[in-house]
């Protein structure tokens, strides 16, 4: 079974989210799922990409031999 997305909410928070869901024309469960997906996407977009990895010893030596420093 899926966990209740409104389990940790107070009654006022639940009512507020229910109003927003009704305004958007979706059920509270769908609204909370959309909100969760948007939060995950925003968190993923906020994290910077990892720095490029340093080339291996052989690759660096070849670059230096070619004069690409």
BAFI-700741 format. One record per atom (N, C-alpha, C): residue in one letter; chain; x, z, y. Coordinates in steps of 0.001 Angstrom, whole numbers, plus 500000, padded with zeros to 6 digits. Each point is the difference from the previous one (the first is absolute). Layout:
<recs>
<vexza->a | senu->A | X->X | Z->Z | Y->Y> $
...
</recs>
This chain:
<recs>
<vexza->x | senu->A | X->500826 | Z->500000 | Y->498810> $
<vexza->x | senu->A | X->499174 | Z->500000 | Y->501190> $
<vexza->x | senu->A | X->500869 | Z->500000 | Y->501253> $
<vexza->x | senu->A | X->499508 | Z->499396 | Y->501052> $
<vexza->x | senu->A | X->500730 | Z->499945 | Y->501252> $
<vexza->x | senu->A | X->499821 | Z->501307 | Y->500765> $
<vexza->x | senu->A | X->501017 | Z->500361 | Y->500734> $
<vexza->x | senu->A | X->499954 | Z->501211 | Y->500804> $
<vexza->x | senu->A | X->499093 | Z->499766 | Y->501206> $
<vexza->x | senu->A | X->499238 | Z->501028 | Y->500373> $
<vexza->x | senu->A | X->499107 | Z->499900 | Y->501144> $
<vexza->x | senu->A | X->500832 | Z->499925 | Y->501279> $
<vexza->x | senu->A | X->499888 | Z->498910 | Y->500787> $
<vexza->x | senu->A | X->500829 | Z->499865 | Y->501196> $
<vexza->x | senu->A | X->499621 | Z->500986 | Y->501097> $
<vexza->x | senu->A | X->498809 | Z->500585 | Y->499934> $
<vexza->x | senu->A | X->499561 | Z->500926 | Y->501035> $
<vexza->x | senu->A | X->500152 | Z->501449 | Y->499563> $
<vexza->x | senu->A | X->500735 | Z->500248 | Y->498930> $
<vexza->x | senu->A | X->500106 | Z->501348 | Y->499441> $
<vexza->x | senu->A | X->500629 | Z->500990 | Y->500980> $
<vexza->x | senu->A | X->501006 | Z->499627 | Y->500720> $
<vexza->x | senu->A | X->500678 | Z->500926 | Y->500899> $
<vexza->x | senu->A | X->499449 | Z->500027 | Y->501409> $
<vexza->x | senu->A | X->498882 | Z->499344 | Y->500228> $
<vexza->x | senu->A | X->499445 | Z->499905 | Y->501346> $
<vexza->x | senu->A | X->498969 | Z->501102 | Y->500261> $
<vexza->x | senu->A | X->499901 | Z->500386 | Y->501267> $
<vexza->x | senu->A | X->498940 | Z->500925 | Y->500379> $
<vexza->x | senu->A | X->498704 | Z->499206 | Y->500107> $
<vexza->x | senu->A | X->498903 | Z->500710 | Y->500137> $
<vexza->x | senu->A | X->498698 | Z->499329 | Y->500112> $
<vexza->x | senu->A | X->499939 | Z->499138 | Y->501268> $
<vexza->x | senu->A | X->500602 | Z->500473 | Y->501087> $
<vexza->x | senu->A | X->500007 | Z->499234 | Y->501256> $
<vexza->x | senu->A | X->500816 | Z->498712 | Y->499845> $
<vexza->x | senu->A | X->501162 | Z->500091 | Y->499329> $
<vexza->x | senu->A | X->500816 | Z->498808 | Y->499774> $
<vexza->x | senu->A | X->499260 | Z->498997 | Y->499126> $
<vexza->x | senu->A | X->499344 | Z->500519 | Y->498969> $
<vexza->x | senu->A | X->499243 | Z->499129 | Y->499103> $
<vexza->x | senu->A | X->498878 | Z->499295 | Y->500758> $
<vexza->x | senu->A | X->499311 | Z->500722 | Y->500882> $
<vexza->x | senu->A | X->498912 | Z->499411 | Y->500786> $
<vexza->x | senu->A | X->500541 | Z->498926 | Y->500945> $
<vexza->x | senu->A | X->501152 | Z->500284 | Y->500617> $
<vexza->x | senu->A | X->500604 | Z->499041 | Y->500911> $
<vexza->x | senu->A | X->500367 | Z->498711 | Y->499272> $
<vexza->x | senu->A | X->500640 | Z->500135 | Y->498846> $
<vexza->x | senu->A | X->500383 | Z->498818 | Y->499226> $
<vexza->x | senu->A | X->498770 | Z->499266 | Y->499475> $
<vexza->x | senu->A | X->498943 | Z->500728 | Y->499662> $
<vexza->x | senu->A | X->498762 | Z->499363 | Y->499542> $
<vexza->x | senu->A | X->499385 | Z->499162 | Y->501115> $
<vexza->x | senu->A | X->500059 | Z->500501 | Y->501241> $
<vexza->x | senu->A | X->499473 | Z->499236 | Y->501142> $
<vexza->x | senu->A | X->500815 | Z->498723 | Y->500210> $
<vexza->x | senu->A | X->501305 | Z->500136 | Y->499905> $
<vexza->x | senu->A | X->500864 | Z->498817 | Y->500165> $
<vexza->x | senu->A | X->499754 | Z->498980 | Y->498897> $
<vexza->x | senu->A | X->499803 | Z->500492 | Y->498772> $
<vexza->x | senu->A | X->499725 | Z->499102 | Y->498881> $
<vexza->x | senu->A | X->498670 | Z->499291 | Y->500200> $
<vexza->x | senu->A | X->498982 | Z->500747 | Y->500455> $
<vexza->x | senu->A | X->498685 | Z->499395 | Y->500228> $
<vexza->x | senu->A | X->500088 | Z->498944 | Y->501099> $
<vexza->x | senu->A | X->500769 | Z->500286 | Y->501038> $
<vexza->x | senu->A | X->500164 | Z->499041 | Y->501094> $
<vexza->x | senu->A | X->500676 | Z->498722 | Y->499506> $
<vexza->x | senu->A | X->500941 | Z->500149 | Y->499055> $
<vexza->x | senu->A | X->500693 | Z->498842 | Y->499441> $
<vexza->x | senu->A | X->499176 | Z->499308 | Y->498917> $
<vexza->x | senu->A | X->498922 | Z->500663 | Y->499550> $
<vexza->x | senu->A | X->499128 | Z->499389 | Y->499002> $
<vexza->x | senu->A | X->500493 | Z->500118 | Y->498570> $
<vexza->x | senu->A | X->500805 | Z->501031 | Y->499711> $
<vexza->x | senu->A | X->500496 | Z->500207 | Y->498644> $
<vexza->x | senu->A | X->499709 | Z->501441 | Y->499574> $
<vexza->x | senu->A | X->500159 | Z->500260 | Y->498712> $
<vexza->x | senu->A | X->499788 | Z->501357 | Y->499512> $
<vexza->x | senu->A | X->501180 | Z->500870 | Y->500402> $
<vexza->x | senu->A | X->499803 | Z->501291 | Y->499941> $
<vexza->x | senu->A | X->501067 | Z->500933 | Y->500362> $
<vexza->x | senu->A | X->501201 | Z->499839 | Y->499077> $
<vexza->x | senu->A | X->499759 | Z->499780 | Y->498712> $
<vexza->x | senu->A | X->501098 | Z->499836 | Y->499054> $
<vexza->x | senu->A | X->500830 | Z->498752 | Y->500331> $
<vexza->x | senu->A | X->499310 | Z->498893 | Y->500299> $
<vexza->x | senu->A | X->500718 | Z->498767 | Y->500349> $
<vexza->x | senu->A | X->500757 | Z->500173 | Y->501316> $
<vexza->x | senu->A | X->499373 | Z->500700 | Y->500936> $
<vexza->x | senu->A | X->500635 | Z->500238 | Y->501301> $
<vexza->x | senu->A | X->501290 | Z->500799 | Y->499829> $
<vexza->x | senu->A | X->499938 | Z->501048 | Y->499184> $
<vexza->x | senu->A | X->501183 | Z->500835 | Y->499786> $
<vexza->x | senu->A | X->501084 | Z->499213 | Y->499256> $
<vexza->x | senu->A | X->499599 | Z->499121 | Y->499077> $
<vexza->x | senu->A | X->500975 | Z->499176 | Y->499280> $
<vexza->x | senu->A | X->500687 | Z->499030 | Y->500962> $
<vexza->x | senu->A | X->499225 | Z->499401 | Y->500907> $
<vexza->x | senu->A | X->500579 | Z->499088 | Y->500989> $
<vexza->x | senu->A | X->500962 | Z->500743 | Y->500916> $
<vexza->x | senu->A | X->499598 | Z->501195 | Y->500400> $
<vexza->x | senu->A | X->500827 | Z->500812 | Y->500880> $
<vexza->x | senu->A | X->501318 | Z->500381 | Y->499307> $
<vexza->x | senu->A | X->499918 | Z->500330 | Y->498715> $
<vexza->x | senu->A | X->501202 | Z->500351 | Y->499235> $
<vexza->x | senu->A | X->500928 | Z->498792 | Y->499867> $
<vexza->x | senu->A | X->499424 | Z->498825 | Y->499699> $
<vexza->x | senu->A | X->500825 | Z->498787 | Y->499882> $
<vexza->x | senu->A | X->500680 | Z->499674 | Y->501325> $
<vexza->x | senu->A | X->499273 | Z->500169 | Y->501117> $
<vexza->x | senu->A | X->500586 | Z->499723 | Y->501311> $
<vexza->x | senu->A | X->501131 | Z->500968 | Y->500302> $
<vexza->x | senu->A | X->499843 | Z->501258 | Y->499614> $
<vexza->x | senu->A | X->501050 | Z->500996 | Y->500233> $
<vexza->x | senu->A | X->501242 | Z->499680 | Y->499183> $
<vexza->x | senu->A | X->499820 | Z->499557 | Y->498769> $
<vexza->x | senu->A | X->501131 | Z->499643 | Y->499148> $
<vexza->x | senu->A | X->500711 | Z->498772 | Y->500572> $
<vexza->x | senu->A | X->499234 | Z->499018 | Y->500450> $
<vexza->x | senu->A | X->500595 | Z->498791 | Y->500570> $
<vexza->x | senu->A | X->500765 | Z->500327 | Y->501283> $
<vexza->x | senu->A | X->499463 | Z->500890 | Y->500831> $
<vexza->x | senu->A | X->500680 | Z->500379 | Y->501237> $
<vexza->x | senu->A | X->501286 | Z->500752 | Y->499697> $
<vexza->x | senu->A | X->499960 | Z->500856 | Y->498994> $
<vexza->x | senu->A | X->501200 | Z->500745 | Y->499625> $
<vexza->x | senu->A | X->501062 | Z->499059 | Y->499454> $
<vexza->x | senu->A | X->499572 | Z->499019 | Y->499237> $
<vexza->x | senu->A | X->500941 | Z->499034 | Y->499431> $
<vexza->x | senu->A | X->500623 | Z->499157 | Y->501109> $
<vexza->x | senu->A | X->499199 | Z->499629 | Y->501005> $
<vexza->x | senu->A | X->500501 | Z->499182 | Y->501103> $
<vexza->x | senu->A | X->500916 | Z->500810 | Y->500914> $
<vexza->x | senu->A | X->499808 | Z->501307 | Y->500057> $
<vexza->x | senu->A | X->500791 | Z->500847 | Y->500893> $
<vexza->x | senu->A | X->501396 | Z->500268 | Y->499455> $
<vexza->x | senu->A | X->500189 | Z->499893 | Y->498705> $
<vexza->x | senu->A | X->501321 | Z->500268 | Y->499441> $
<vexza->x | senu->A | X->500886 | Z->498771 | Y->500193> $
<vexza->x | senu->A | X->501195 | Z->500201 | Y->500547> $
<vexza->x | senu->A | X->500881 | Z->498850 | Y->500220> $
<vexza->x | senu->A | X->500552 | Z->499488 | Y->498671> $
<vexza->x | senu->A | X->500315 | Z->498728 | Y->499947> $
<vexza->x | senu->A | X->500572 | Z->499455 | Y->498760> $
<vexza->x | senu->A | X->501383 | Z->500605 | Y->499768> $
<vexza->x | senu->A | X->500410 | Z->500102 | Y->498752> $
<vexza->x | senu->A | X->501319 | Z->500571 | Y->499723> $
<vexza->x | senu->A | X->501101 | Z->499085 | Y->500530> $
<vexza->x | senu->A | X->501139 | Z->500570 | Y->500382> $
<vexza->x | senu->A | X->501088 | Z->499156 | Y->500507> $
<vexza->x | senu->A | X->500533 | Z->499104 | Y->498888> $
<vexza->x | senu->A | X->500530 | Z->498847 | Y->500357> $
<vexza->x | senu->A | X->500528 | Z->499100 | Y->498960> $
<vexza->x | senu->A | X->501165 | Z->500671 | Y->499277> $
<vexza->x | senu->A | X->500102 | Z->499717 | Y->498717> $
<vexza->x | senu->A | X->501059 | Z->500595 | Y->499198> $
<vexza->x | senu->A | X->501336 | Z->499350 | Y->500336> $
<vexza->x | senu->A | X->501043 | Z->500811 | Y->499895> $
<vexza->x | senu->A | X->501353 | Z->499515 | Y->500218> $
<vexza->x | senu->A | X->500374 | Z->499092 | Y->498836> $
<vexza->x | senu->A | X->500680 | Z->498931 | Y->500308> $
<vexza->x | senu->A | X->500400 | Z->499068 | Y->498948> $
<vexza->x | senu->A | X->501024 | Z->500648 | Y->499087> $
<vexza->x | senu->A | X->500089 | Z->499481 | Y->498808> $
<vexza->x | senu->A | X->500961 | Z->500511 | Y->499027> $
<vexza->x | senu->A | X->501432 | Z->499687 | Y->500387> $
<vexza->x | senu->A | X->500912 | Z->500600 | Y->499283> $
<vexza->x | senu->A | X->501427 | Z->499839 | Y->500288> $
<vexza->x | senu->A | X->500408 | Z->498532 | Y->499916> $
<vexza->x | senu->A | X->499611 | Z->499328 | Y->498936> $
<vexza->x | senu->A | X->500395 | Z->498605 | Y->499824> $
<vexza->x | senu->A | X->499416 | Z->499126 | Y->501110> $
<vexza->x | senu->A | X->498753 | Z->500211 | Y->500350> $
<vexza->x | senu->A | X->499382 | Z->499216 | Y->501056> $
<vexza->x | senu->A | X->500665 | Z->500203 | Y->501342> $
<vexza->x | senu->A | X->500359 | Z->501249 | Y->500306> $
<vexza->x | senu->A | X->500693 | Z->500283 | Y->501262> $
<vexza->x | senu->A | X->501380 | Z->499368 | Y->500021> $
<vexza->x | senu->A | X->500681 | Z->500042 | Y->498847> $
<vexza->x | senu->A | X->501339 | Z->499382 | Y->499937> $
<vexza->x | senu->A | X->499900 | Z->498491 | Y->500185> $
<vexza->x | senu->A | X->498985 | Z->499379 | Y->499395> $
<vexza->x | senu->A | X->499825 | Z->498558 | Y->500166> $
<vexza->x | senu->A | X->499676 | Z->499654 | Y->501461> $
<vexza->x | senu->A | X->499171 | Z->500796 | Y->500632> $
<vexza->x | senu->A | X->499660 | Z->499766 | Y->501411> $
<vexza->x | senu->A | X->501247 | Z->500107 | Y->500871> $
<vexza->x | senu->A | X->500821 | Z->501007 | Y->499719> $
<vexza->x | senu->A | X->501216 | Z->500181 | Y->500782> $
<vexza->x | senu->A | X->500974 | Z->498842 | Y->499775> $
<vexza->x | senu->A | X->500063 | Z->499506 | Y->498764> $
<vexza->x | senu->A | X->500901 | Z->498881 | Y->499690> $
<vexza->x | senu->A | X->499539 | Z->498722 | Y->500707> $
<vexza->x | senu->A | X->498668 | Z->499860 | Y->500135> $
<vexza->x | senu->A | X->499479 | Z->498806 | Y->500684> $
<vexza->x | senu->A | X->500084 | Z->500132 | Y->501512> $
<vexza->x | senu->A | X->500275 | Z->501203 | Y->500502> $
<vexza->x | senu->A | X->500072 | Z->500216 | Y->501441> $
<vexza->x | senu->A | X->498654 | Z->500309 | Y->500624> $
<vexza->x | senu->A | X->499040 | Z->500464 | Y->499195> $
<vexza->x | senu->A | X->498666 | Z->500277 | Y->500533> $
<vexza->x | senu->A | X->499871 | Z->501435 | Y->500525> $
<vexza->x | senu->A | X->500956 | Z->500816 | Y->499797> $
<vexza->x | senu->A | X->500061 | Z->501407 | Y->500360> $
<vexza->x | senu->A | X->498696 | Z->500592 | Y->500282> $
</recs>
